[in-house]
Amino acid sequence: DSFTYKYSLVTGFDQNVIDSMFNFTPIVIGHPNFILGAIWNFFYGVFLIPSLSVEIKYQNEGIVYSGATSTDEQVFERMRKFRYVGKGRYHQMKEMLPLKRDVPSKGFFP
């Protein structure tokens, strides 16, 4: 409801019209989500504020999209040391390094 309400304010379309345009399916963070034949894995990233990132795999190709996400392993180490993140989140952040997948990312990720 929040998305369609905000989208209706931005577009000027009636909220019922917008509801009819989308087939909403909730996703589960950290678990594979199958959308249009591809595997989508949403996970939390780290920047100045928590962010949401996604890895998409389709027909043996893959890409990761993560807005402005820190990839500094020392930042992760400090967050773990000072208990800003638990052991599970710490390992999840380290697993996303390096942000290298099949689609070249030179110039976008450190």
C-alpha positions in Angstrom: 0.0 0.0 0.0 2.8 2.4 0.8 4.4 2.0 -2.7 1.1 2.4 -4.6 0.1 5.4 -2.4 3.4 7.2 -3.0 3.5 6.2 -6.7 0.0 7.6 -7.1 1.0 10.9 -5.6 4.0 11.2 -7.9 2.2 10.1 -11.1 -1.3 11.5 -10.5 -2.8 8.0 -11.3 -5.5 6.6 -9.1 -4.1 4.2 -6.5 -6.5 1.4 -7.8 -5.1 1.8 -11.3 -1.6 1.4 -10.0 -2.6 -1.6 -7.9 -3.9 -3.2 -11.1 -0.6 -2.7 -12.9 1.6 -4.6 -10.4 1.5 -8.1 -9.1 3.1 -7.6 -5.6 5.1 -10.5 -4.2 7.0 -10.1 -1.0 10.7 -11.0 -1.1 12.8 -12.6 1.6 16.2 -11.0 2.3 19.0 -13.4 2.0 17.1 -16.2 0.2 16.8 -16.8 -3.5 13.7 -15.3 -5.1 12.7 -16.6 -8.5 11.5 -13.8 -10.8 10.9 -14.1 -14.5 13.2 -17.2 -14.7 16.1 -15.5 -12.9 17.4 -15.9 -9.4 17.3 -12.7 -7.4 19.1 -12.6 -4.0 18.4 -9.4 -2.0 20.9 -8.6 0.8 21.8 -5.8 3.1 24.7 -3.5 2.1 26.6 -1.0 4.2 27.1 2.7 3.5 26.5 5.6 5.8 23.0 4.1 6.3 21.9 0.5 5.7 21.0 -0.2 2.1 19.4 -2.9 0.1 21.4 -4.6 -2.7 20.5 -7.3 -5.2 22.4 -10.1 -7.0 20.7 -11.4 -10.1 21.6 -14.6 -11.9 20.1 -15.7 -15.2 21.3 -18.4 -17.7 24.8 -18.6 -16.1 25.3 -14.8 -16.1 25.1 -12.6 -13.1 25.2 -9.0 -11.9 25.2 -7.3 -8.5 23.6 -4.0 -8.0 24.4 -2.1 -4.8 24.0 1.7 -4.8 26.7 3.3 -2.8 27.9 0.4 -0.7 31.1 0.2 1.2 33.4 -2.6 0.1 36.2 -1.8 2.6 36.9 -5.0 4.5 38.5 -2.9 7.4 35.2 -1.2 7.9 33.5 -4.6 8.3 36.2 -5.7 10.7 35.6 -2.5 12.9 31.9 -3.0 12.8 32.3 -6.6 14.0 34.9 -5.6 16.7 32.6 -2.9 18.2 29.6 -5.2 17.8 27.7 -2.9 15.5 26.9 -6.1 13.5 26.5 -9.7 14.5 28.5 -12.6 13.3 26.0 -13.6 10.7 25.8 -10.1 9.1 29.6 -9.8 9.3 30.0 -13.0 7.3 27.3 -11.9 4.8 29.1 -8.6 4.1 32.4 -10.4 3.6 30.8 -12.9 1.2 29.8 -10.2 -1.1 33.4 -9.2 -1.6 34.8 -8.7 -4.1 31.8 -7.3 -6.1 32.9 -9.2 -9.2 30.4 -11.0 -11.3 30.1 -11.9 -15.0 29.1 -8.4 -16.0 32.2 -6.1 -16.0 32.1 -3.4 -13.3 35.3 -1.5 -13.9 34.9 2.1 -12.8 31.8 1.4 -10.7 33.2 -0.6 -7.8 36.5 -0.2 -5.9 
